[in-house]
Amino acid sequence: MVGRILKALVVLGLLGFVALTGYAYLADLSPEQSQVTVPVTLNAD
């Protein structure tokens, strides 16, 4: 009985790993890019 539970946990872990890897490769995880300009005041005395 314990062997079946361990085998099921291993199989579920492997399936989860494969699903996570597939999602990472196939999903669009790139961040949105935009240009930001901020004025800077320097004390050049």
C-alpha positions, 0 to 999 in steps of 0.5 A, a space after each residue: 500500500 505504501 509503495 503505491 502511494 510513493 509511486 503515485 507521488 513520484 508520478 505526480 511530481 514528474 508530471 508537475 515538473 514536465 508541466 512547469 517546464 512546458 509552461 516556461 518554454 511555451 508561455 510568453 513570459 517576457 516583460 513589457 518594455 517602455 522607455 522611461 526618462 527622468 530628469 536628474 538635478 546634480 549639485 555641480 557647485 
